[in-house]
């Protein structure tokens, strides 16, 4: 399949205003739409195209239109203590729910040292690293995770039983960027395969396992169809089998699944498929968890930031492998991409068509995109 790398840059003000107006056009209240747009475009600012405007229409707008995600987010606090809370998101916008939950966790941490909030009945909440960054900006260590559609196979299985289940941790440092480790517990994720399909990339060998136990190769679009059809599944960190530690990724994924379900008595595994027993689309019922630890309650934020900075700098000063230009710590590449993308977001031809479609549907005629000039 020929690669489609035809991208055109749209400045941040234009794309932010458009995405916000489009969300409002789909019934999301203005302040909530601003949060949704901020989370969505933060992914692009960090270079995480799999979770940015590439998913704007298919994951959010189309789900609202299909009636499986609510544009108006009704957040209900089911149970609360000084340091914990259980929230029901009632199938509203995951970004709004996530923002509220981490804000609560941070507020609790600032008062009591630590705070944890768990969520049930939510939807895709965007990049998990957005919420850990909320914590680090407030001088807290932040952690979050979420379960997801069952597309990943346990070690020695070929059946998708749980989601890509990201585990994310952010640590405040004294550098220009905080440490922010944000990754799935699978080697790759559904959004990355969707992105590969859009740009014509093949599936990296070993990231998807077929129902006969072999590695799926070739066209990403075909791999997605096989995963959705139940004849293939994503693999956990470590890959197929136990030789390279696939059981470790499996274990981390289960840890995220437990945290995202048992504390809020929520759905898990196959129940997160977005389909009922007759195959009809329904709410996804996702669960999230958020933890904030206030460094000021320990030896102080300044001390914590300084020590964290010393640690990250020591890692980057390690002896380099032959041919390696440099060593990175988590959050560094994203920081550099943000600096490089001050001019705007690169949008590929496929997404250009989707943005035109949304613009025309909502009659947002004030927007004329660069590819139309």
C-alpha positions in Angstrom: 0.0 0.0 0.0 1.4 3.4 -1.0 2.1 5.7 1.9 0.0 8.9 2.1 2.2 11.5 3.8 0.5 14.5 2.3 0.2 16.7 5.3 -0.7 20.4 5.7 -0.1 22.5 8.8 -3.0 24.3 10.4 -2.2 27.0 13.0 -3.1 26.2 16.6 -5.6 29.1 17.0 -7.6 28.0 13.9 -7.7 24.3 14.8 -8.5 25.0 18.4 -11.4 27.3 17.6 -12.7 24.9 14.9 -12.6 21.8 17.1 -14.2 23.7 20.0 -17.0 25.1 17.7 -17.5 21.6 16.3 -17.9 20.1 19.7 -20.4 22.8 20.6 -22.2 22.1 17.3 -22.6 18.5 18.5 -24.2 19.6 21.7 -21.3 19.8 24.1 -21.5 22.8 26.5 -19.0 25.5 25.7 -16.8 25.1 28.7 -16.8 21.3 28.3 -16.0 21.7 24.6 -12.9 23.8 25.5 -11.7 21.0 27.8 -12.3 18.3 25.1 -10.4 20.4 22.5 -7.5 21.0 24.9 -7.1 17.3 25.7 -7.5 16.3 22.0 -5.0 18.9 20.6 -2.5 18.3 23.5 -1.9 14.9 21.9 -0.9 16.6 18.6 1.3 19.1 20.4 3.2 16.2 21.9 3.4 14.3 18.6 0.9 11.6 19.6 -1.1 11.7 16.3 -2.9 8.5 17.2 -4.9 10.4 19.9 -5.2 13.9 18.3 -7.3 15.2 15.4 -7.0 11.8 13.7 -9.6 10.6 16.3 -11.7 13.8 16.4 -14.5 12.6 14.1 -14.5 8.8 14.3 -14.0 8.4 18.1 -15.9 11.4 19.5 -18.3 13.0 17.0 -19.4 9.8 15.4 -20.1 8.2 18.8 -22.2 11.2 19.9 -24.1 10.9 16.6 -24.6 7.2 17.1 -26.1 7.8 20.6 -23.4 5.8 22.5 -21.8 8.8 24.1 -23.5 11.8 25.7 -22.6 15.3 24.6 -23.7 16.7 28.0 -21.7 15.2 30.8 -23.6 14.5 34.0 -21.1 13.7 36.7 -22.4 12.0 39.9 -20.3 11.5 43.0 -21.3 8.1 44.3 -19.1 8.0 47.4 -16.5 10.4 48.8 -14.1 10.5 51.7 -11.5 13.2 52.5 -8.9 11.4 50.3 -11.0 9.3 47.9 -14.0 9.5 45.6 -16.1 7.3 43.3 -17.6 9.0 40.3 -20.2 7.9 37.8 -19.7 9.7 34.4 -23.0 8.6 33.0 -21.4 8.0 29.5 -20.5 11.6 29.1 -17.3 13.0 27.5 -14.3 11.2 28.9 -12.1 14.3 28.7 -14.5 16.2 30.9 -14.9 13.4 33.4 -11.1 12.9 33.5 -10.4 16.6 34.0 -12.9 16.7 36.9 -11.6 13.5 38.5 -7.9 14.5 38.4 -8.8 18.0 39.7 -10.5 16.3 42.7 -7.6 14.0 43.3 -5.2 17.0 43.2 -7.4 19.0 45.6 -7.5 16.1 48.0 -3.7 15.6 47.8 -3.1 19.3 48.5 -5.1 19.1 51.7 -4.3 15.6 52.9 -1.1 14.6 51.1 -2.7 12.0 48.7 -5.9 11.8 46.8 -7.5 9.1 44.6 -10.6 9.2 42.4 -12.0 6.3 40.4 -14.6 6.6 37.6 -17.2 4.3 36.1 -19.4 4.6 33.0 -17.0 6.8 31.1 -15.7 6.9 27.5 -12.3 7.3 25.8 -10.6 10.1 27.8 -7.8 11.0 25.3 -4.1 10.8 26.2 -3.6 9.6 29.7 -0.5 11.8 30.0 -2.7 15.0 30.0 -4.0 14.1 33.5 -0.6 13.2 34.9 0.6 16.6 33.6 -2.2 18.3 35.5 -0.7 16.8 38.6 2.9 17.7 38.0 2.0 21.3 37.2 0.5 21.4 40.6 3.6 20.0 42.2 2.2 16.5 42.6 3.2 13.1 41.4 0.3 12.0 39.2 -0.9 8.6 38.0 -3.8 7.4 35.9 -4.9 4.4 34.0 -8.0 3.3 32.1 -9.4 0.0 30.8 -10.5 -0.1 27.2 -12.1 -2.3 24.5 -11.1 -5.9 24.7 -8.5 -6.1 21.9 -5.4 -7.4 23.7 -4.7 -11.1 24.3 -3.3 -12.5 27.6 0.0 -14.3 27.3 -0.4 -17.7 25.5 -3.9 -16.7 24.3 -5.0 -15.4 20.9 -8.3 -13.8 22.1 -8.8 -10.1 22.9 -9.8 -10.2 26.6 -8.8 -6.7 27.9 -7.8 -3.3 26.5 -4.6 -1.5 25.8 -4.9 -0.3 29.4 -2.3 2.5 29.7 -0.4 3.1 32.9 0.8 6.7 33.2 2.9 8.4 35.8 4.1 12.0 36.0 6.8 13.4 38.3 7.5 17.1 38.7 11.2 18.1 38.0 13.3 21.2 38.0 13.7 21.0 34.2 11.8 22.7 31.4 9.7 19.6 31.2 8.4 17.2 33.8 8.9 13.4 33.7 5.8 12.0 32.1 5.7 8.3 31.2 2.5 7.6 29.2 2.2 4.2 27.5 -0.2 1.4 26.8 0.5 -2.0 28.4 0.2 -3.5 24.9 3.1 -3.0 22.4 0.9 -0.8 20.2 -2.7 0.5 20.4 -5.8 0.6 18.3 -5.4 4.3 17.6 -1.8 3.7 16.3 -3.0 1.0 13.9 -5.8 3.4 12.7 -3.1 6.1 12.2 -0.9 3.5 10.3 -3.9 2.8 8.0 -4.4 6.5 7.3 -0.8 7.0 6.2 -0.3 3.6 4.5 2.1 2.0 7.1 2.1 -1.8 7.6 1.6 -3.5 11.0 4.9 -3.8 12.9 5.6 -7.5 13.1 4.9 -9.0 16.5 2.3 -6.4 17.7 -0.7 -8.4 16.5 -1.2 -12.1 16.9 -3.5 -14.2 14.7 -5.9 -16.8 15.9 -3.5 -19.5 14.8 -0.8 -18.0 17.0 1.3 -16.5 14.2 2.3 -12.8 14.0 0.0 -10.7 11.8 1.9 -8.8 9.1 1.0 -6.4 6.3 -1.8 -3.9 5.9 -2.9 -2.1 9.1 -6.4 -1.8 7.9 -6.7 -5.5 7.4 -5.2 -6.0 10.9 -7.9 -3.8 12.4 -10.6 -5.7 10.6 -9.2 -9.0 12.0 -9.0 -7.6 15.5 -12.6 -6.3 15.3 -13.7 -9.6 13.8 -12.1 -11.6 16.6 -9.6 -13.4 14.4 -6.6 -11.5 15.8 -5.6 -9.6 18.9 -3.0 -7.0 20.0 -0.1 -8.3 22.1 1.1 -7.2 25.5 4.4 -5.5 26.1 7.0 -8.2 25.6 5.2 -9.6 22.6 3.9 -13.1 21.7 4.6 -15.8 24.3 6.9 -15.5 27.4 10.4 -15.5 25.8 10.7 -11.7 25.8 8.5 -11.1 28.9 5.0 -10.9 27.4 3.7 -12.0 30.8 5.1 -8.8 32.3 2.9 -6.7 30.0 0.0 -9.0 30.8 0.5 -8.5 34.5 0.7 -4.7 34.2 -2.5 -4.7 32.0 -4.3 -6.7 34.7 -3.1 -4.3 37.4 -4.7 -1.4 35.4 -7.8 -3.5 34.8 -8.2 -4.1 38.6 -7.7 -0.4 39.5 -10.2 0.6 36.8 -12.9 -1.8 37.8 -12.9 -3.3 41.3 -12.7 0.0 43.3 -15.8 1.4 41.5 -17.6 -1.9 40.9 -17.5 -1.3 37.2 -17.4 -3.2 33.9 -14.3 -5.0 32.7 -13.0 -7.2 29.8 -15.6 -8.3 27.3 -18.2 -6.0 28.8 -16.3 -3.0 27.4 -16.7 -4.0 23.7 -19.3 -1.4 23.0 -21.7 -4.1 21.7 -24.6 -5.8 23.3 -25.4 -9.5 23.0 -27.1 -8.9 19.7 -24.1 -7.0 18.2 -25.8 -3.6 18.5 -23.6 -0.6 19.5 -23.9 0.6 23.1 -22.1 2.7 25.7 -18.5 1.6 26.4 -18.8 1.7 30.2 -15.0 2.4 30.7 -13.4 2.8 34.1 -10.5 5.2 35.0 -8.4 5.8 38.1 -6.5 8.9 39.1 -3.9 9.4 41.9 -2.2 12.5 43.1 0.6 12.7 45.7 1.5 16.1 46.9 5.3 16.5 47.2 4.9 19.4 49.7 3.5 16.9 52.2 6.8 15.0 52.2 10.1 16.9 51.9 8.7 19.7 49.9 8.1 20.4 46.2 11.4 22.2 45.6 13.3 19.2 47.0 11.3 16.8 45.0 11.7 18.7 41.8 15.5 19.0 42.3 16.0 15.3 43.2 13.8 14.2 40.2 15.8 16.5 37.9 19.1 15.0 39.2 17.8 11.5 38.6 16.7 12.2 35.0 19.9 14.0 34.2 21.9 11.1 35.5 20.0 8.8 33.2 20.7 11.0 30.1 24.4 11.1 31.1 24.8 7.3 30.9 27.2 5.7 28.4 25.5 5.7 25.0 25.1 2.6 22.8 27.2 2.6 19.6 25.4 4.7 17.0 23.1 6.4 19.6 23.0 10.2 19.5 21.4 10.7 22.8 19.5 9.2 25.7 16.0 10.5 26.5 13.8 10.5 29.6 10.0 10.3 29.4 8.4 13.6 28.4 11.6 15.0 26.7 10.7 14.0 23.2 7.2 15.4 23.6 8.6 18.7 24.9 10.8 19.0 21.9 8.0 18.2 19.5 5.9 20.9 21.2 8.6 23.4 20.5 9.0 22.3 16.9 5.2 22.5 16.3 4.7 26.1 17.4 3.4 26.8 14.0 0.5 24.4 14.2 -0.7 20.8 13.7 0.2 18.7 10.6 -3.0 17.2 9.2 -3.0 14.3 6.7 -5.2 14.1 3.6 -7.6 11.7 5.2 -8.3 13.9 8.2 -8.5 17.0 5.9 -11.5 15.4 4.3 -13.1 14.7 7.7 -12.6 18.2 8.9 -14.2 19.5 5.6 -17.1 17.2 6.2 -17.7 18.3 9.8 -17.3 22.0 8.8 -19.9 21.6 6.0 -22.3 19.6 8.1 -22.3 22.2 10.9 -22.2 25.1 8.5 -19.2 26.6 10.1 -18.5 28.6 7.0 -16.1 31.0 8.8 -13.4 28.3 8.5 -11.4 28.0 5.3 -8.6 25.5 5.7 -5.1 25.9 4.2 -5.6 23.0 1.8 -8.5 24.8 0.2 -6.5 27.9 -0.6 
